[in-house]
Amino acid sequence: MHKRSYYSLLTTITLSSFGDTFGLLAMEWMVYEITGSKLAMGALALSSTIPELLLRLLGSPLSDRLHRGRLMASLAAVRLLALALPLAMGLAGQLQLWHLFVAAGLSGACSALFMPTAMAVLPGIAGEERLMRAFAVIDGCRNAAALLGPALAGTLIAATGALPAMGINAVCYTAAILTLLYLPNQDRPAKSSSAAFSITAYIGEIGDGLSFYKQFPAMLLIMGMAAVSNMSSFAIWTLMVPYVNEVLHRDAAAMGTLSSAFALGTLAGLGIVSWVGEIKQRTPVMLGTLAATSLSVSFLGLTDSYPLVLTALFLSGITTPFFSSLSSSLHGRLVPNHLQGRVNSIRFLLSSSLLPVGALAGGAIAQHYGVRILVLSAGLMPALYCTAAWFVPNLRMLNGDLSALKAEVRRKLPPGPAAPTGDIPA
């Protein structure tokens, strides 16, 4: 493992994740204060996810064409500028709803390639034998940020309002940019990727990312599970502010504590994943833990007891990392390095493809039938998907030794050019 590169990447991801917990809660709270509308909150989420989905598709080759560290720094800089708009307008007392929507749209567009690029860097600096633990540590730090961030952000918003929380987000992005600029041992694009731009070649590279899932339907089915699960959780967490207000009758600090309970459970789950190490029976573990997460979350629609809700979110957090860590390690092992950027972009695109549905349907269901019905129905959907997927035989190929499957991937996908001498691939 290239330790300096790995810890620099880890620091960058942790800083940006910590800042995002402040910025996201701040924007959601400001929209709710300005409008009081659940549909407006769903629209805010939609204004972020649509640019994110489009850029993940159209920009998927960029992580393989450009210097990955500099690309991540540029994306973080644009997100910092996006935050500056509502922050400046709020400080001037001129904040309007459209300022928040513009900031959410720009932030979503940049986040489209930020994490896929980071995931493309990781296999080259961690090594295949440490890949699952490397992903688990990164997930653990992201969730540690999610553990501390919402509780601190909620307390800060309750005490001083939302603008200081957005300011902390801006400070975190500034620090993340500085970390990325000094990221050592970064890869350079392969020589063919530096050639003159060609629309035909670029479209072909987008197709390369899609072809991985076309050639291996089992991985496409895994991404279907992720899409349904993310849609469910997105619909629920987008409406968590009215859930806390109307069902639990609590304030912003309580909402931050709920997020922290889930994050604390996730940290416990990541500790178990790291302790267990390599898991050979991947399919039953992925299906079982995702179904358990689904059932725990759906319980929120059946109770208004704050302690029980905290417990349910903690338990759902424990089971969440198994699916995400196994899915990430499968992609890290199976996808060739020269395709990591575009395949990870398509991977994130597929996993977030139903987020607009979750945002719109979640807001509409909550508006017409109540937040409880939304939480109960959306929470159960991943469990139903997992039950159906259990009977699909193709998923069994992901169990056990992956050498034969890895060789088949190399045979079916286009080969890449040799990296320049002396470069460390990422």
C-alpha beads as a LAMMPS data file, in Angstrom:
LAMMPS data file: protein, C-alpha beads

426 atoms
425 bonds

1 atom types
1 bond types

-500.0 500.0 xlo xhi
-500.0 500.0 ylo yhi
-500.0 500.0 zlo zhi

Masses

1 110.0

Atoms # bond

1 1 1 0.000 0.000 0.000
2 1 1 1.276 3.531 -0.849
3 1 1 0.519 4.877 2.621
4 1 1 1.079 8.583 2.020
5 1 1 -1.219 8.600 -1.023
6 1 1 -3.841 6.553 0.799
7 1 1 -3.927 8.783 3.887
8 1 1 -4.044 11.934 1.756
9 1 1 -7.025 10.525 -0.111
10 1 1 -8.616 9.437 3.163
11 1 1 -8.219 12.959 4.613
12 1 1 -9.747 14.564 1.533
13 1 1 -12.797 12.306 1.540
14 1 1 -13.310 12.731 5.290
15 1 1 -13.108 16.543 5.145
16 1 1 -15.551 16.811 2.258
17 1 1 -17.962 14.357 3.909
18 1 1 -17.832 16.235 7.218
19 1 1 -18.519 19.534 5.476
20 1 1 -21.385 18.072 3.454
21 1 1 -23.258 17.054 6.614
22 1 1 -23.332 20.712 7.665
23 1 1 -24.181 22.118 4.242
24 1 1 -26.924 19.615 3.441
25 1 1 -28.758 20.046 6.743
26 1 1 -28.377 23.829 6.491
27 1 1 -29.909 23.999 3.006
28 1 1 -32.746 21.619 3.888
29 1 1 -33.546 23.636 7.002
30 1 1 -33.486 26.959 5.105
31 1 1 -35.834 25.630 2.413
32 1 1 -38.237 24.363 5.065
33 1 1 -38.104 27.701 6.905
34 1 1 -38.703 29.718 3.718
35 1 1 -41.518 27.591 2.278
36 1 1 -42.792 25.107 4.884
37 1 1 -43.434 22.803 1.907
38 1 1 -42.488 19.131 1.695
39 1 1 -42.702 19.336 -2.111
40 1 1 -40.147 22.171 -2.080
41 1 1 -37.763 19.971 -0.103
42 1 1 -38.203 17.201 -2.650
43 1 1 -37.578 19.729 -5.420
44 1 1 -34.328 20.822 -3.727
45 1 1 -33.129 17.226 -3.741
46 1 1 -34.227 16.911 -7.378
47 1 1 -32.293 20.044 -8.387
48 1 1 -29.158 18.325 -7.107
49 1 1 -29.724 14.809 -8.417
50 1 1 -30.631 15.611 -12.051
51 1 1 -27.315 17.395 -12.852
52 1 1 -25.528 14.668 -10.904
53 1 1 -27.066 11.900 -13.003
54 1 1 -26.407 13.686 -16.316
55 1 1 -22.760 14.418 -15.562
56 1 1 -22.123 10.912 -14.288
57 1 1 -23.131 9.609 -17.700
58 1 1 -21.676 12.290 -19.980
59 1 1 -18.543 12.892 -17.899
60 1 1 -17.747 9.279 -17.047
61 1 1 -14.514 9.075 -19.159
62 1 1 -13.007 12.205 -17.576
63 1 1 -11.698 10.324 -14.518
64 1 1 -9.611 8.148 -16.865
65 1 1 -8.576 10.975 -19.224
66 1 1 -7.516 13.630 -16.706
67 1 1 -5.124 13.771 -13.776
68 1 1 -7.369 12.382 -11.059
69 1 1 -6.049 14.449 -8.148
70 1 1 -6.345 17.736 -10.040
71 1 1 -9.804 16.808 -11.278
72 1 1 -10.972 16.211 -7.706
73 1 1 -9.448 19.541 -6.594
74 1 1 -11.226 21.398 -9.412
75 1 1 -14.558 19.789 -8.543
76 1 1 -14.148 20.720 -4.875
77 1 1 -13.328 24.316 -5.877
78 1 1 -16.527 24.649 -7.923
79 1 1 -18.562 23.250 -5.013
80 1 1 -16.925 25.837 -2.751
81 1 1 -17.992 28.627 -5.130
82 1 1 -21.512 27.170 -5.254
83 1 1 -21.761 27.410 -1.461
84 1 1 -20.530 31.004 -1.556
85 1 1 -23.742 32.164 -3.323
86 1 1 -26.341 31.358 -0.615
87 1 1 -23.783 32.070 2.112
88 1 1 -23.095 35.586 0.811
89 1 1 -26.766 36.288 0.101
90 1 1 -27.746 35.058 3.554
91 1 1 -25.163 37.251 5.261
92 1 1 -26.460 40.218 3.241
93 1 1 -30.047 39.400 4.236
94 1 1 -31.014 38.813 0.597
95 1 1 -31.316 35.010 0.544
96 1 1 -33.956 33.659 -1.851
97 1 1 -35.081 30.136 -2.648
98 1 1 -33.439 30.104 -6.078
99 1 1 -30.002 30.735 -4.509
100 1 1 -30.319 27.421 -2.677
101 1 1 -31.479 25.605 -5.806
102 1 1 -28.530 26.927 -7.852
103 1 1 -26.088 25.891 -5.114
104 1 1 -27.663 22.432 -4.907
105 1 1 -27.496 22.001 -8.697
106 1 1 -23.818 22.971 -8.958
107 1 1 -22.921 20.871 -5.938
108 1 1 -24.713 17.852 -7.397
109 1 1 -22.977 18.269 -10.757
110 1 1 -19.541 18.310 -9.100
111 1 1 -20.238 15.432 -6.734
112 1 1 -21.109 13.347 -9.813
113 1 1 -17.418 12.752 -10.539
114 1 1 -15.782 13.425 -7.148
115 1 1 -16.399 10.090 -5.426
116 1 1 -16.120 7.949 -8.615
117 1 1 -12.693 9.506 -9.199
118 1 1 -11.673 8.816 -5.596
119 1 1 -12.802 5.202 -5.949
120 1 1 -10.804 4.929 -9.186
121 1 1 -7.660 6.050 -7.339
122 1 1 -8.033 3.599 -4.453
123 1 1 -7.302 0.164 -6.061
124 1 1 -3.946 1.383 -7.381
125 1 1 -2.710 2.655 -4.017
126 1 1 -4.261 0.055 -1.685
127 1 1 -3.437 -3.210 -3.444
128 1 1 -5.918 -6.005 -4.109
129 1 1 -5.100 -7.982 -0.955
130 1 1 -6.033 -4.993 1.262
131 1 1 -8.847 -3.655 -0.897
132 1 1 -11.853 -4.563 1.227
133 1 1 -10.258 -3.219 4.403
134 1 1 -9.183 -0.044 2.560
135 1 1 -12.758 0.573 1.441
136 1 1 -13.982 -0.203 4.953
137 1 1 -11.605 2.334 6.522
138 1 1 -12.673 5.039 4.061
139 1 1 -16.328 4.224 4.692
140 1 1 -15.583 4.301 8.407
141 1 1 -14.078 7.790 8.229
142 1 1 -16.949 9.033 6.071
143 1 1 -19.380 7.689 8.628
144 1 1 -17.362 9.121 11.501
145 1 1 -17.824 12.477 9.786
146 1 1 -21.512 11.660 9.427
147 1 1 -21.590 10.702 13.112
148 1 1 -20.150 13.987 14.350
149 1 1 -21.449 16.305 11.639
150 1 1 -25.262 16.089 11.920
151 1 1 -25.324 16.338 15.719
152 1 1 -22.961 19.327 15.668
153 1 1 -24.770 20.898 12.709
154 1 1 -28.178 20.402 14.294
155 1 1 -27.017 21.941 17.564
156 1 1 -25.396 24.847 15.716
157 1 1 -28.507 25.492 13.589
158 1 1 -30.773 25.341 16.632
159 1 1 -28.531 27.876 18.439
160 1 1 -27.465 30.298 15.694
161 1 1 -29.356 29.482 12.479
162 1 1 -28.312 27.722 9.284
163 1 1 -25.750 30.156 7.835
164 1 1 -22.872 29.306 10.233
165 1 1 -23.325 25.617 9.357
166 1 1 -22.951 26.474 5.670
167 1 1 -19.809 28.440 6.532
168 1 1 -18.278 25.339 8.149
169 1 1 -18.999 23.427 4.935
170 1 1 -17.042 26.066 2.978
171 1 1 -14.077 25.833 5.383
172 1 1 -13.997 22.020 5.020
173 1 1 -13.940 22.254 1.216
174 1 1 -11.067 24.743 1.362
175 1 1 -9.056 22.318 3.495
176 1 1 -9.943 19.410 1.175
177 1 1 -8.688 21.349 -1.854
178 1 1 -5.364 22.052 -0.152
179 1 1 -5.009 18.372 0.739
180 1 1 -5.674 17.326 -2.857
181 1 1 -3.136 19.766 -4.278
182 1 1 -0.445 18.063 -2.208
183 1 1 -1.595 14.510 -2.883
184 1 1 1.669 12.647 -3.693
185 1 1 2.390 9.919 -6.231
186 1 1 -0.559 10.805 -8.423
187 1 1 -1.180 9.056 -11.698
188 1 1 -1.027 10.737 -15.072
189 1 1 -3.389 9.876 -17.907
190 1 1 -2.286 7.065 -20.160
191 1 1 -0.763 8.281 -23.440
192 1 1 -3.762 7.461 -25.606
193 1 1 -5.998 9.447 -23.266
194 1 1 -3.862 12.526 -23.923
195 1 1 -4.523 12.409 -27.636
196 1 1 -6.591 15.026 -29.481
197 1 1 -10.199 15.002 -28.411
198 1 1 -12.511 12.903 -30.571
199 1 1 -16.281 12.820 -30.089
200 1 1 -16.432 9.281 -31.431
201 1 1 -13.689 8.049 -29.096
202 1 1 -15.245 9.853 -26.141
203 1 1 -18.665 8.297 -26.759
204 1 1 -16.926 4.939 -27.098
205 1 1 -15.364 5.420 -23.666
206 1 1 -18.807 6.099 -22.174
207 1 1 -19.901 2.841 -23.791
208 1 1 -16.940 1.035 -22.188
209 1 1 -18.295 1.894 -18.763
210 1 1 -21.749 0.648 -19.688
211 1 1 -20.432 -2.507 -21.362
212 1 1 -19.069 -3.854 -18.061
213 1 1 -22.624 -4.213 -16.751
214 1 1 -23.934 -5.429 -20.091
215 1 1 -21.375 -8.234 -20.125
216 1 1 -21.958 -9.176 -16.470
217 1 1 -25.680 -9.062 -15.537
218 1 1 -24.913 -10.202 -11.973
219 1 1 -23.146 -6.890 -11.311
220 1 1 -26.028 -5.029 -12.950
221 1 1 -28.422 -6.774 -10.566
222 1 1 -26.240 -5.662 -7.641
223 1 1 -26.503 -2.096 -8.885
224 1 1 -30.272 -2.525 -9.120
225 1 1 -30.310 -3.379 -5.422
226 1 1 -28.240 -0.297 -4.679
227 1 1 -30.587 1.885 -6.776
228 1 1 -33.721 0.698 -4.962
229 1 1 -32.048 1.008 -1.560
230 1 1 -30.756 4.512 -2.300
231 1 1 -34.140 5.618 -3.653
232 1 1 -35.782 4.382 -0.465
233 1 1 -33.338 6.049 1.914
234 1 1 -33.261 9.250 -0.155
235 1 1 -37.042 9.582 -0.048
236 1 1 -37.011 9.075 3.716
237 1 1 -34.057 11.293 4.635
238 1 1 -35.230 14.085 2.329
239 1 1 -38.402 14.266 4.432
240 1 1 -36.663 13.713 7.764
241 1 1 -37.155 17.349 8.813
242 1 1 -40.988 17.108 8.713
243 1 1 -40.780 13.574 10.202
244 1 1 -38.875 14.943 13.193
245 1 1 -41.224 17.931 13.513
246 1 1 -44.584 16.280 12.880
247 1 1 -44.142 12.697 14.109
248 1 1 -41.503 12.964 16.828
249 1 1 -42.242 16.611 17.731
250 1 1 -38.539 17.433 18.056
251 1 1 -36.140 20.126 16.751
252 1 1 -33.029 20.324 14.534
253 1 1 -30.767 19.031 17.311
254 1 1 -32.882 15.857 17.560
255 1 1 -32.625 15.361 13.801
256 1 1 -28.852 15.602 14.021
257 1 1 -28.880 13.000 16.801
258 1 1 -30.925 10.623 14.632
259 1 1 -28.367 10.937 11.832
260 1 1 -25.593 10.349 14.332
261 1 1 -27.316 7.210 15.675
262 1 1 -27.358 5.772 12.169
263 1 1 -23.734 6.785 11.609
264 1 1 -22.669 5.257 14.951
265 1 1 -24.318 1.991 13.939
266 1 1 -22.525 2.159 10.599
267 1 1 -19.187 2.582 12.368
268 1 1 -19.943 -0.503 14.454
269 1 1 -20.837 -2.404 11.281
270 1 1 -17.627 -1.271 9.570
271 1 1 -15.652 -2.478 12.566
272 1 1 -17.241 -5.904 12.119
273 1 1 -16.518 -5.862 8.359
274 1 1 -12.874 -4.950 8.964
275 1 1 -12.526 -7.623 11.667
276 1 1 -14.113 -10.350 9.517
277 1 1 -11.956 -9.487 6.492
278 1 1 -12.536 -11.258 3.200
279 1 1 -16.053 -12.660 2.815
280 1 1 -16.444 -15.503 0.337
281 1 1 -20.218 -16.003 0.494
282 1 1 -20.892 -12.542 -0.846
283 1 1 -24.402 -13.038 -2.256
284 1 1 -26.223 -14.227 0.901
285 1 1 -24.419 -11.636 3.043
286 1 1 -25.301 -8.781 0.670
287 1 1 -28.940 -9.805 0.311
288 1 1 -29.434 -10.598 4.004
289 1 1 -27.890 -7.408 5.374
290 1 1 -29.681 -5.172 2.851
291 1 1 -33.028 -6.764 3.764
292 1 1 -32.265 -6.304 7.473
293 1 1 -31.468 -2.614 6.887
294 1 1 -34.748 -2.226 4.997
295 1 1 -36.857 -3.758 7.763
296 1 1 -35.172 -1.662 10.462
297 1 1 -35.833 1.572 8.561
298 1 1 -39.461 0.695 7.805
299 1 1 -40.068 0.369 11.564
300 1 1 -39.776 4.171 11.790
301 1 1 -43.185 4.416 10.175
302 1 1 -44.774 2.365 12.966
303 1 1 -43.673 4.336 16.038
304 1 1 -43.425 7.866 17.382
305 1 1 -41.113 6.859 20.243
306 1 1 -37.840 8.764 19.956
307 1 1 -35.748 6.099 21.773
308 1 1 -37.147 3.336 19.537
309 1 1 -36.408 5.391 16.413
310 1 1 -32.835 5.920 17.624
311 1 1 -32.476 2.171 18.210
312 1 1 -33.913 1.255 14.799
313 1 1 -31.558 3.665 13.009
314 1 1 -28.574 2.344 14.976
315 1 1 -29.434 -1.258 14.011
316 1 1 -29.938 -0.322 10.358
317 1 1 -26.539 1.377 10.430
318 1 1 -24.853 -1.835 11.627
319 1 1 -26.060 -3.831 8.607
320 1 1 -25.516 -1.108 5.965
321 1 1 -21.697 -1.398 5.455
322 1 1 -21.728 -5.059 4.439
323 1 1 -23.476 -4.392 1.146
324 1 1 -21.511 -1.227 0.293
325 1 1 -18.078 -2.674 1.193
326 1 1 -18.689 -5.909 -0.712
327 1 1 -19.984 -4.025 -3.756
328 1 1 -16.977 -1.654 -3.734
329 1 1 -14.465 -4.488 -3.347
330 1 1 -16.094 -6.427 -6.198
331 1 1 -15.682 -3.428 -8.499
332 1 1 -12.130 -2.844 -7.303
333 1 1 -11.155 -6.461 -7.989
334 1 1 -12.971 -7.024 -11.273
335 1 1 -12.638 -3.721 -13.176
336 1 1 -9.281 -3.096 -14.951
337 1 1 -7.433 0.031 -13.784
338 1 1 -7.754 1.874 -17.108
339 1 1 -11.560 1.533 -16.889
340 1 1 -11.949 2.290 -13.178
341 1 1 -12.972 5.915 -13.647
342 1 1 -15.689 5.396 -16.236
343 1 1 -17.050 2.179 -14.701
344 1 1 -17.218 3.804 -11.255
345 1 1 -19.017 6.802 -12.770
346 1 1 -21.569 4.492 -14.388
347 1 1 -21.755 2.534 -11.128
348 1 1 -22.640 5.677 -9.180
349 1 1 -25.025 6.671 -11.975
350 1 1 -26.881 3.363 -11.760
351 1 1 -27.002 3.379 -7.974
352 1 1 -28.448 6.911 -7.958
353 1 1 -30.646 6.553 -11.056
354 1 1 -33.875 6.351 -9.036
355 1 1 -33.134 9.291 -6.732
356 1 1 -35.360 11.699 -8.711
357 1 1 -38.201 9.182 -8.328
358 1 1 -37.544 9.046 -4.592
359 1 1 -37.473 12.833 -4.305
360 1 1 -40.679 13.420 -6.265
361 1 1 -42.665 10.404 -5.091
362 1 1 -41.494 10.826 -1.511
363 1 1 -42.614 14.448 -1.347
364 1 1 -45.947 13.660 -3.010
365 1 1 -46.718 10.652 -0.788
366 1 1 -45.790 12.563 2.364
367 1 1 -47.877 15.544 1.280
368 1 1 -51.017 13.507 0.546
369 1 1 -50.786 10.498 2.876
370 1 1 -48.426 11.603 5.629
371 1 1 -44.782 11.035 6.497
372 1 1 -45.503 7.760 8.324
373 1 1 -46.886 6.093 5.177
374 1 1 -43.894 7.288 3.193
375 1 1 -41.380 5.859 5.688
376 1 1 -43.173 2.524 5.989
377 1 1 -43.667 1.951 2.235
378 1 1 -40.259 3.234 1.125
379 1 1 -38.513 1.329 3.906
380 1 1 -39.960 -2.025 2.805
381 1 1 -39.020 -1.747 -0.885
382 1 1 -35.381 -2.965 -0.651
383 1 1 -36.462 -6.022 1.369
384 1 1 -38.934 -6.975 -1.370
385 1 1 -36.217 -6.568 -4.032
386 1 1 -33.794 -8.753 -2.066
387 1 1 -36.442 -11.460 -1.694
388 1 1 -36.925 -11.565 -5.469
389 1 1 -33.155 -11.424 -6.180
390 1 1 -32.521 -14.459 -3.952
391 1 1 -34.000 -16.686 -6.681
392 1 1 -31.724 -15.345 -9.451
393 1 1 -28.991 -17.981 -10.062
394 1 1 -26.531 -15.567 -11.748
395 1 1 -25.706 -13.958 -8.425
396 1 1 -24.012 -17.163 -7.236
397 1 1 -21.054 -16.449 -9.565
398 1 1 -19.986 -13.669 -7.174
399 1 1 -19.284 -16.170 -4.374
400 1 1 -15.948 -17.826 -3.680
401 1 1 -12.761 -17.324 -5.703
402 1 1 -13.033 -14.601 -8.368
403 1 1 -9.995 -15.534 -10.498
404 1 1 -12.010 -17.073 -13.343
405 1 1 -14.495 -14.203 -13.378
406 1 1 -11.675 -11.668 -13.331
407 1 1 -10.030 -13.363 -16.327
408 1 1 -13.363 -13.308 -18.156
409 1 1 -13.706 -9.563 -17.498
410 1 1 -10.245 -8.935 -18.995
411 1 1 -11.155 -11.006 -22.028
412 1 1 -14.487 -9.288 -22.729
413 1 1 -13.567 -5.660 -22.035
414 1 1 -11.255 -3.492 -24.196
415 1 1 -7.568 -3.547 -23.177
416 1 1 -5.903 -0.347 -22.006
417 1 1 -2.632 1.303 -23.027
418 1 1 0.445 0.847 -20.876
419 1 1 0.944 3.498 -18.217
420 1 1 3.982 5.784 -18.636
421 1 1 7.160 4.428 -17.055
422 1 1 7.597 5.413 -13.414
423 1 1 3.985 6.343 -12.799
424 1 1 2.010 4.749 -10.054
425 1 1 -1.351 3.698 -11.469
426 1 1 -4.456 4.663 -9.603

Bonds

1 1 1 2
2 1 2 3
3 1 3 4
4 1 4 5
5 1 5 6
6 1 6 7
7 1 7 8
8 1 8 9
9 1 9 10
10 1 10 11
11 1 11 12
12 1 12 13
13 1 13 14
14 1 14 15
15 1 15 16
16 1 16 17
17 1 17 18
18 1 18 19
19 1 19 20
20 1 20 21
21 1 21 22
22 1 22 23
23 1 23 24
24 1 24 25
25 1 25 26
26 1 26 27
27 1 27 28
28 1 28 29
29 1 29 30
30 1 30 31
31 1 31 32
32 1 32 33
33 1 33 34
34 1 34 35
35 1 35 36
36 1 36 37
37 1 37 38
38 1 38 39
39 1 39 40
40 1 40 41
41 1 41 42
42 1 42 43
43 1 43 44
44 1 44 45
45 1 45 46
46 1 46 47
47 1 47 48
48 1 48 49
49 1 49 50
50 1 50 51
51 1 51 52
52 1 52 53
53 1 53 54
54 1 54 55
55 1 55 56
56 1 56 57
57 1 57 58
58 1 58 59
59 1 59 60
60 1 60 61
61 1 61 62
62 1 62 63
63 1 63 64
64 1 64 65
65 1 65 66
66 1 66 67
67 1 67 68
68 1 68 69
69 1 69 70
70 1 70 71
71 1 71 72
72 1 72 73
73 1 73 74
74 1 74 75
75 1 75 76
76 1 76 77
77 1 77 78
78 1 78 79
79 1 79 80
80 1 80 81
81 1 81 82
82 1 82 83
83 1 83 84
84 1 84 85
85 1 85 86
86 1 86 87
87 1 87 88
88 1 88 89
89 1 89 90
90 1 90 91
91 1 91 92
92 1 92 93
93 1 93 94
94 1 94 95
95 1 95 96
96 1 96 97
97 1 97 98
98 1 98 99
99 1 99 100
100 1 100 101
101 1 101 102
102 1 102 103
103 1 103 104
104 1 104 105
105 1 105 106
106 1 106 107
107 1 107 108
108 1 108 109
109 1 109 110
110 1 110 111
111 1 111 112
112 1 112 113
113 1 113 114
114 1 114 115
115 1 115 116
116 1 116 117
117 1 117 118
118 1 118 119
119 1 119 120
120 1 120 121
121 1 121 122
122 1 122 123
123 1 123 124
124 1 124 125
125 1 125 126
126 1 126 127
127 1 127 128
128 1 128 129
129 1 129 130
130 1 130 131
131 1 131 132
132 1 132 133
133 1 133 134
134 1 134 135
135 1 135 136
136 1 136 137
137 1 137 138
138 1 138 139
139 1 139 140
140 1 140 141
141 1 141 142
142 1 142 143
143 1 143 144
144 1 144 145
145 1 145 146
146 1 146 147
147 1 147 148
148 1 148 149
149 1 149 150
150 1 150 151
151 1 151 152
152 1 152 153
153 1 153 154
154 1 154 155
155 1 155 156
156 1 156 157
157 1 157 158
158 1 158 159
159 1 159 160
160 1 160 161
161 1 161 162
162 1 162 163
163 1 163 164
164 1 164 165
165 1 165 166
166 1 166 167
167 1 167 168
168 1 168 169
169 1 169 170
170 1 170 171
171 1 171 172
172 1 172 173
173 1 173 174
174 1 174 175
175 1 175 176
176 1 176 177
177 1 177 178
178 1 178 179
179 1 179 180
180 1 180 181
181 1 181 182
182 1 182 183
183 1 183 184
184 1 184 185
185 1 185 186
186 1 186 187
187 1 187 188
188 1 188 189
189 1 189 190
190 1 190 191
191 1 191 192
192 1 192 193
193 1 193 194
194 1 194 195
195 1 195 196
196 1 196 197
197 1 197 198
198 1 198 199
199 1 199 200
200 1 200 201
201 1 201 202
202 1 202 203
203 1 203 204
204 1 204 205
205 1 205 206
206 1 206 207
207 1 207 208
208 1 208 209
209 1 209 210
210 1 210 211
211 1 211 212
212 1 212 213
213 1 213 214
214 1 214 215
215 1 215 216
216 1 216 217
217 1 217 218
218 1 218 219
219 1 219 220
220 1 220 221
221 1 221 222
222 1 222 223
223 1 223 224
224 1 224 225
225 1 225 226
226 1 226 227
227 1 227 228
228 1 228 229
229 1 229 230
230 1 230 231
231 1 231 232
232 1 232 233
233 1 233 234
234 1 234 235
235 1 235 236
236 1 236 237
237 1 237 238
238 1 238 239
239 1 239 240
240 1 240 241
241 1 241 242
242 1 242 243
243 1 243 244
244 1 244 245
245 1 245 246
246 1 246 247
247 1 247 248
248 1 248 249
249 1 249 250
250 1 250 251
251 1 251 252
252 1 252 253
253 1 253 254
254 1 254 255
255 1 255 256
256 1 256 257
257 1 257 258
258 1 258 259
259 1 259 260
260 1 260 261
261 1 261 262
262 1 262 263
263 1 263 264
264 1 264 265
265 1 265 266
266 1 266 267
267 1 267 268
268 1 268 269
269 1 269 270
270 1 270 271
271 1 271 272
272 1 272 273
273 1 273 274
274 1 274 275
275 1 275 276
276 1 276 277
277 1 277 278
278 1 278 279
279 1 279 280
280 1 280 281
281 1 281 282
282 1 282 283
283 1 283 284
284 1 284 285
285 1 285 286
286 1 286 287
287 1 287 288
288 1 288 289
289 1 289 290
290 1 290 291
291 1 291 292
292 1 292 293
293 1 293 294
294 1 294 295
295 1 295 296
296 1 296 297
297 1 297 298
298 1 298 299
299 1 299 300
300 1 300 301
301 1 301 302
302 1 302 303
303 1 303 304
304 1 304 305
305 1 305 306
306 1 306 307
307 1 307 308
308 1 308 309
309 1 309 310
310 1 310 311
311 1 311 312
312 1 312 313
313 1 313 314
314 1 314 315
315 1 315 316
316 1 316 317
317 1 317 318
318 1 318 319
319 1 319 320
320 1 320 321
321 1 321 322
322 1 322 323
323 1 323 324
324 1 324 325
325 1 325 326
326 1 326 327
327 1 327 328
328 1 328 329
329 1 329 330
330 1 330 331
331 1 331 332
332 1 332 333
333 1 333 334
334 1 334 335
335 1 335 336
336 1 336 337
337 1 337 338
338 1 338 339
339 1 339 340
340 1 340 341
341 1 341 342
342 1 342 343
343 1 343 344
344 1 344 345
345 1 345 346
346 1 346 347
347 1 347 348
348 1 348 349
349 1 349 350
350 1 350 351
351 1 351 352
352 1 352 353
353 1 353 354
354 1 354 355
355 1 355 356
356 1 356 357
357 1 357 358
358 1 358 359
359 1 359 360
360 1 360 361
361 1 361 362
362 1 362 363
363 1 363 364
364 1 364 365
365 1 365 366
366 1 366 367
367 1 367 368
368 1 368 369
369 1 369 370
370 1 370 371
371 1 371 372
372 1 372 373
373 1 373 374
374 1 374 375
375 1 375 376
376 1 376 377
377 1 377 378
378 1 378 379
379 1 379 380
380 1 380 381
381 1 381 382
382 1 382 383
383 1 383 384
384 1 384 385
385 1 385 386
386 1 386 387
387 1 387 388
388 1 388 389
389 1 389 390
390 1 390 391
391 1 391 392
392 1 392 393
393 1 393 394
394 1 394 395
395 1 395 396
396 1 396 397
397 1 397 398
398 1 398 399
399 1 399 400
400 1 400 401
401 1 401 402
402 1 402 403
403 1 403 404
404 1 404 405
405 1 405 406
406 1 406 407
407 1 407 408
408 1 408 409
409 1 409 410
410 1 410 411
411 1 411 412
412 1 412 413
413 1 413 414
414 1 414 415
415 1 415 416
416 1 416 417
417 1 417 418
418 1 418 419
419 1 419 420
420 1 420 421
421 1 421 422
422 1 422 423
423 1 423 424
424 1 424 425
425 1 425 426
